[in-house]
Amino acid sequence: MSAGIVVAGASSCYTTVAVEGFPLPYMPTCPPVWADVGVSGAGVHIARVQRRLGCDVRLCTVVGGDAAGAVIRADLVRDGLFGPGVVLSGASSSGVVLVGRDGRRMGFPHLTPVDGFAYPFGVLRERARGAELLVLTTARFVRPLVAPAAALGVPIAVDLHLIADPDDAYARPWLEHARIVFCSHERLRDPRAWPAALFARYGQCEMAGIGLGAGGALLALRDGTLVRVAAAPPRRVVNTSGAGDALFATFLAEWVRGGDPVAALQCAVLHAGWKIGHRLPAAVSLTAERLAALRAAAPPATSAGRWDR
């Protein structure tokens, strides 16, 4: 193990159900094309990816003492993620994902059981000792931890997912303290204009990444550099759930280890593309060696420019 990374976020028990497509017509009974149960959520997915890539990952999450919690705990133990940062609560988060034949997904995350949980900052502080990076997801129980975590002197990274406004009220703690900010393009009016708005408002932000879905990903650096990496889709897209988490997690792991943001973004796009070719993308991850071999065999198209011109 190498780079020490703390990941704070949700761990949920998800049921994934394959459907013919969207919109879904009403029927009283409809046997699915396929169905499966697994443990996902941004926290555990990011941690699982980074541990598989060789990082020393310390997961800070909330797990209930219910049946869903038993499934989650078993998965965390199996993946080597169960540790002092896993805090017991009354109930676990869960969810349902519907996946169409084209891979599009519709998620129903039920995070209410953990949203109001007061995660002890002292636990996060202890897990952060000697860490190189704090990955603080946008889970509600993580939000009160962001400002005090910034005082620990460890860089913070966040994926803000479907953000549209650089002054978003809910996202403000992360925007004010994160050095690395990722998000999806889906609600941005102009993805190329987003980095300029972000860098102008938040002086500590050093990197801004944008997942473009089928278009790949963008990465902007404060010095004006803009890199675009084309998508690397599998032969068949099965399930796009968690593609953004995979992109974000892989970028961070590769960047912390190697220090090259361009190579890290290439690896991130390749890993996300590989994952969406599987039924349960959050359950499968490449090792650093296999990912490096994939990049060597099929390097994704990459272009460079400027966001400040």
Secondary structure in CASP SS format (residue, H / E / C, confidence):
PFRMAT SS
TARGET T0000
AUTHOR 0000-0000-0000
METHOD secondary structure of the structure
MODEL  1
M C 1.00
S C 1.00
A C 1.00
G E 1.00
I E 1.00
V E 1.00
V E 1.00
A E 1.00
G C 1.00
A C 1.00
S C 1.00
S E 1.00
C E 1.00
Y E 1.00
T E 1.00
T E 1.00
V E 1.00
A E 1.00
V C 1.00
E C 1.00
G C 1.00
F C 1.00
P C 1.00
L C 1.00
P C 1.00
Y C 1.00
M C 1.00
P C 1.00
T C 1.00
C C 1.00
P C 1.00
P C 1.00
V C 1.00
W C 1.00
A E 1.00
D E 1.00
V E 1.00
G E 1.00
V E 1.00
S E 1.00
G C 1.00
A H 1.00
G H 1.00
V H 1.00
H H 1.00
I H 1.00
A H 1.00
R H 1.00
V H 1.00
Q H 1.00
R H 1.00
R H 1.00
L C 1.00
G C 1.00
C C 1.00
D E 1.00
V E 1.00
R E 1.00
L E 1.00
C E 1.00
T E 1.00
V E 1.00
V E 1.00
G E 1.00
G C 1.00
D C 1.00
A H 1.00
A H 1.00
G H 1.00
A H 1.00
V H 1.00
I H 1.00
R H 1.00
A H 1.00
D H 1.00
L H 1.00
V H 1.00
R H 1.00
D C 1.00
G C 1.00
L C 1.00
F C 1.00
G C 1.00
P C 1.00
G C 1.00
V E 1.00
V E 1.00
L E 1.00
S E 1.00
G C 1.00
A C 1.00
S C 1.00
S E 1.00
S E 1.00
G E 1.00
V E 1.00
V E 1.00
L E 1.00
V E 1.00
G C 1.00
R C 1.00
D C 1.00
G C 1.00
R C 1.00
R E 1.00
M E 1.00
G E 1.00
F E 1.00
P E 1.00
H E 1.00
L C 1.00
T H 1.00
P H 1.00
V H 1.00
D H 1.00
G C 1.00
F C 1.00
A C 1.00
Y C 1.00
P C 1.00
F H 1.00
G H 1.00
V H 1.00
L H 1.00
R H 1.00
E H 1.00
R H 1.00
A C 1.00
R C 1.00
G C 1.00
A C 1.00
E C 1.00
L E 1.00
L E 1.00
V E 1.00
L E 1.00
T C 1.00
T C 1.00
A C 1.00
R C 1.00
F C 1.00
V C 1.00
R H 1.00
P H 1.00
L H 1.00
V H 1.00
A H 1.00
P H 1.00
A H 1.00
A H 1.00
A C 1.00
L C 1.00
G C 1.00
V C 1.00
P C 1.00
I E 1.00
A E 1.00
V E 1.00
D E 1.00
L C 1.00
H C 1.00
L C 1.00
I C 1.00
A C 1.00
D C 1.00
P C 1.00
D C 1.00
D C 1.00
A C 1.00
Y C 1.00
A C 1.00
R H 1.00
P H 1.00
W H 1.00
L H 1.00
E H 1.00
H H 1.00
A C 1.00
R C 1.00
I E 1.00
V E 1.00
F E 1.00
C E 1.00
S E 1.00
H C 1.00
E C 1.00
R C 1.00
L C 1.00
R C 1.00
D C 1.00
P C 1.00
R C 1.00
A C 1.00
W H 1.00
P H 1.00
A H 1.00
A H 1.00
L H 1.00
F H 1.00
A H 1.00
R H 1.00
Y C 1.00
G C 1.00
Q C 1.00
C C 1.00
E C 1.00
M E 1.00
A E 1.00
G E 1.00
I E 1.00
G E 1.00
L C 1.00
G H 1.00
A H 1.00
G H 1.00
G C 1.00
A E 1.00
L E 1.00
L E 1.00
A E 1.00
L E 1.00
R C 1.00
D C 1.00
G C 1.00
T E 1.00
L E 1.00
V E 1.00
R E 1.00
V E 1.00
A C 1.00
A C 1.00
A C 1.00
P C 1.00
P C 1.00
R C 1.00
R C 1.00
V C 1.00
V C 1.00
N C 1.00
T C 1.00
S C 1.00
G C 1.00
A H 1.00
G H 1.00
D H 1.00
A H 1.00
L H 1.00
F H 1.00
A H 1.00
T H 1.00
F H 1.00
L H 1.00
A H 1.00
E H 1.00
W H 1.00
V H 1.00
R H 1.00
G H 1.00
G C 1.00
D C 1.00
P H 1.00
V H 1.00
A H 1.00
A H 1.00
L H 1.00
Q H 1.00
C H 1.00
A H 1.00
V H 1.00
L H 1.00
H H 1.00
A H 1.00
G H 1.00
W H 1.00
K H 1.00
I C 1.00
G C 1.00
H C 1.00
R C 1.00
L C 1.00
P H 1.00
A H 1.00
A H 1.00
V C 1.00
S C 1.00
L C 1.00
T C 1.00
A H 1.00
E H 1.00
R H 1.00
L H 1.00
A H 1.00
A H 1.00
L H 1.00
R H 1.00
A H 1.00
A H 1.00
A C 1.00
P C 1.00
P C 1.00
A C 1.00
T E 1.00
S E 1.00
A E 1.00
G E 1.00
R E 1.00
W C 1.00
D C 1.00
R C 1.00
END
